[in-house]
Each structure stands twice: as structure tokens, then as C-alpha cells.
């Protein structure tokens, strides 16, 4: 492949650089461009690149540097929050699943052995002047059933704690 340059190529390049093509060119130079393949390609490519540049400059207005920087920082911060949120969501799902497994295990245990954990209600005095303190004293200090009350209360507390953490993290 032989690279040949035309003697008038520099003259055409200078005319294109000044922006004088085709208005300020001599008629013989225009005829030369029509005949010479090298000069014709130079004019064609230069005009095409200028048109593409003009189109892109008018198509997308570039905002101020401060707004671009602010958007970049916001995108960066949102990406960091998303990266931090993934393990937190995984921990919340894990905690919820553990609580559900414990609650299900407790329910299965109670189903196999009967609902005896409510049997302390039978031991309550049936007097007319029933006081709430009697309910708590019978439930808590009954040595056989205090563990059965403590486990559901702790499970409920753990479940509510997981829900509160989940809802608090959703607001952020």
C-alpha cells in the first residue's frame, strides 16, 4: 500500500482549519478536490467530524461542574449505602428465620405434649374479689410453669425486636 500525498493537501487543510470550505475556496481548488482522491477524503472526513461535533455539542448540554460533582458524590454515597444494606438485610432475614424456627419448634412441642402450659389457670382462686396480682403470682411463682411462660415471652420479644430493627432500617 502506497501512501501518496497531494501537493495541494496542505492548502486544503489550512482552508478547512480556518473554516473557509467551501465558501472561500477558489473554483480550481474545488475542481481539484473533486478529481483528487486524497484531497476529497480529507474534505469528506473533516466535514463529517465537524458536523458530528456540532451535533453532540447541541444535543447534550453539560451542567455546571458543581452539579456534576454533587451527582457523582450522591451516586457514590448511594452505592455505599446499598453495599452496606445487603449484609444488614441478610442478618435481618437470618434473625427472623431463627425466631420463626424457634416459634415453630415451641408450637410443635406444645402440640405433642398438649397445651398444659395453660393449666395454671385452673389453680387460680375463683373468689369474687379476684386481683391481678394473684394471676401473676400463680403464673410466675409456680415452679413447674414459669419456664413455659418465659420462653414464649422471650420469643415474642425477640420477634418484635427483629421487626423493629427491620422497620427502623427501612426508614433510612
C-alpha positions as CSV (number, residue, x, y, z in Angstrom):
1,X,0.0,0.0,0.0
2,X,1.5,3.3,-1.1
3,X,0.7,6.4,0.8
4,X,0.8,9.3,-1.5
5,X,0.1,12.9,-0.6
6,X,-1.1,15.6,-2.9
7,X,0.8,18.9,-3.2
8,X,-2.3,20.8,-2.6
9,X,-3.4,18.9,0.5
10,X,-1.7,21.4,2.9
11,X,-3.6,24.2,1.2
12,X,-6.9,22.4,1.6
13,X,-6.1,21.5,5.2
14,X,-5.4,25.1,6.0
15,X,-8.6,26.2,4.4
16,X,-10.6,23.6,6.4
17,X,-8.9,24.7,9.6
18,X,-9.9,28.3,9.1
19,X,-13.5,27.2,8.4
20,X,-13.5,28.6,4.8
21,X,-14.5,25.4,3.0
22,X,-16.4,25.6,0.5
23,X,-17.3,29.3,0.6
24,X,-13.8,30.8,0.5
25,X,-12.1,28.4,-1.9
26,X,-11.1,29.1,-5.5
27,X,-13.1,27.3,-8.2
28,X,-9.9,25.4,-9.4
29,X,-9.3,24.1,-5.8
30,X,-12.9,22.8,-5.7
31,X,-12.3,21.1,-9.1
32,X,-9.1,19.6,-7.7
33,X,-10.9,18.1,-4.7
34,X,-13.4,16.5,-7.0
35,X,-10.6,14.9,-9.0
36,X,-8.0,14.0,-6.3
37,X,-9.0,11.1,-4.1
38,X,-6.7,12.1,-1.2
39,X,-7.9,15.7,-1.0
40,X,-11.6,14.5,-1.4
41,X,-11.2,12.1,1.5
42,X,-9.6,14.8,3.6
43,X,-12.5,17.2,3.0
44,X,-15.1,14.5,3.5
45,X,-13.7,13.3,6.8
46,X,-13.1,16.8,8.2
47,X,-16.6,17.9,7.3
48,X,-18.1,14.7,8.8
49,X,-16.2,15.1,12.1
50,X,-17.2,18.8,12.4
51,X,-20.8,18.0,11.8
52,X,-20.7,15.2,14.4
53,X,-19.0,17.5,16.9
54,X,-21.6,20.3,16.3
55,X,-24.4,17.8,16.7
56,X,-23.1,16.4,20.0
57,X,-22.4,19.9,21.4
58,X,-26.0,21.0,20.8
59,X,-27.6,17.6,21.8
60,X,-26.4,17.3,25.5
61,X,-26.0,20.5,27.5
62,X,-23.3,20.0,30.1
63,X,-24.2,21.2,33.6
64,X,-22.1,23.1,35.9
65,X,-19.1,21.5,37.5
66,X,-20.6,21.7,41.0
67,X,-23.8,19.9,39.9
68,X,-21.8,17.2,38.2
69,X,-19.6,16.7,41.3
70,X,-22.7,16.7,43.6
71,X,-24.3,14.0,41.4
72,X,-21.2,11.9,41.4
73,X,-20.9,12.2,45.2
74,X,-24.6,11.3,45.6
75,X,-24.2,8.2,43.3
76,X,-21.1,7.2,45.3
77,X,-23.0,7.6,48.6
78,X,-26.0,5.6,47.4
79,X,-23.8,2.8,46.2
80,X,-22.1,2.6,49.6
81,X,-25.4,2.5,51.4
82,X,-26.6,-0.2,49.1
83,X,-23.4,-2.2,49.7
84,X,-23.9,-1.8,53.5
85,X,-27.6,-2.7,53.3
86,X,-27.1,-6.1,51.7
87,X,-25.4,-7.8,54.7
88,X,-27.9,-6.0,57.1
89,X,-30.8,-7.4,55.2
90,X,-29.2,-10.8,55.3
91,X,-28.8,-10.6,59.0
92,X,-32.4,-9.5,59.4
93,X,-33.6,-12.4,57.4
94,X,-31.4,-14.8,59.4
95,X,-32.7,-13.4,62.7
96,X,-36.3,-13.7,61.5
97,X,-35.8,-17.2,60.3
98,X,-34.3,-18.2,63.6
99,X,-37.2,-16.7,65.5
100,X,-39.7,-18.5,63.3
101,X,-37.9,-21.8,63.7
102,X,-38.0,-21.4,67.5
103,X,-41.6,-20.4,67.5
104,X,-42.5,-23.4,65.2
105,X,-40.5,-25.7,67.5
106,X,-42.3,-24.5,70.5
107,X,-45.7,-24.9,68.8
108,X,-44.7,-28.5,67.7
109,X,-43.6,-29.3,71.3
110,X,-46.9,-28.0,72.7
111,X,-48.9,-29.9,70.1
112,X,-47.2,-33.2,71.0
113,X,-47.5,-32.7,74.8
114,X,-50.8,-31.0,74.9
115,X,-51.4,-27.4,75.9
116,X,-50.5,-27.9,79.5
117,X,-48.9,-24.6,79.9
118,X,-52.3,-23.0,80.4
119,X,-53.1,-25.4,83.3
120,X,-52.1,-22.8,85.9
121,X,-55.3,-21.1,85.1
122,X,-57.1,-23.9,86.9
123,X,-55.2,-23.2,90.0
124,X,-56.4,-19.6,90.3
125,X,-58.8,-18.8,93.1
126,X,-62.3,-18.4,91.9
127,X,-63.2,-15.8,94.5
128,X,-65.3,-12.8,93.6
129,X,-62.6,-10.3,94.6
130,X,-60.0,-11.6,92.1
131,X,-56.9,-9.4,91.9
132,X,-54.4,-9.3,89.0
133,X,-51.6,-9.9,91.5
134,X,-53.0,-13.3,92.1
135,X,-52.7,-14.1,88.4
136,X,-49.0,-13.1,88.2
137,X,-48.1,-14.8,91.5
138,X,-49.7,-18.0,90.3
139,X,-48.1,-17.8,86.9
140,X,-44.6,-16.7,87.8
141,X,-44.0,-18.4,91.1
142,X,-45.4,-21.7,90.0
143,X,-42.1,-23.6,89.7
144,X,-43.3,-26.0,87.1
145,X,-44.7,-23.5,84.6
146,X,-42.6,-20.4,84.9
147,X,-40.2,-21.6,82.2
148,X,-43.1,-22.2,79.8
149,X,-44.2,-18.6,80.3
150,X,-40.6,-17.2,80.0
151,X,-39.9,-18.9,76.6
152,X,-42.8,-17.5,74.7
153,X,-42.3,-14.1,76.2
154,X,-38.6,-14.1,75.2
155,X,-39.5,-15.4,71.7
156,X,-42.1,-12.6,71.3
157,X,-39.6,-10.1,72.5
158,X,-37.0,-11.3,70.0
159,X,-39.5,-11.3,67.2
160,X,-40.7,-7.8,68.0
161,X,-37.1,-6.7,68.3
162,X,-36.4,-8.1,64.8
163,X,-39.4,-6.3,63.4
164,X,-38.4,-3.0,65.0
165,X,-34.9,-3.2,63.6
166,X,-36.3,-4.1,60.2
167,X,-38.7,-1.1,60.2
168,X,-36.1,1.3,61.5
169,X,-33.6,0.3,58.8
170,X,-36.3,0.7,56.1
171,X,-36.8,4.4,57.0
172,X,-33.1,5.1,56.4
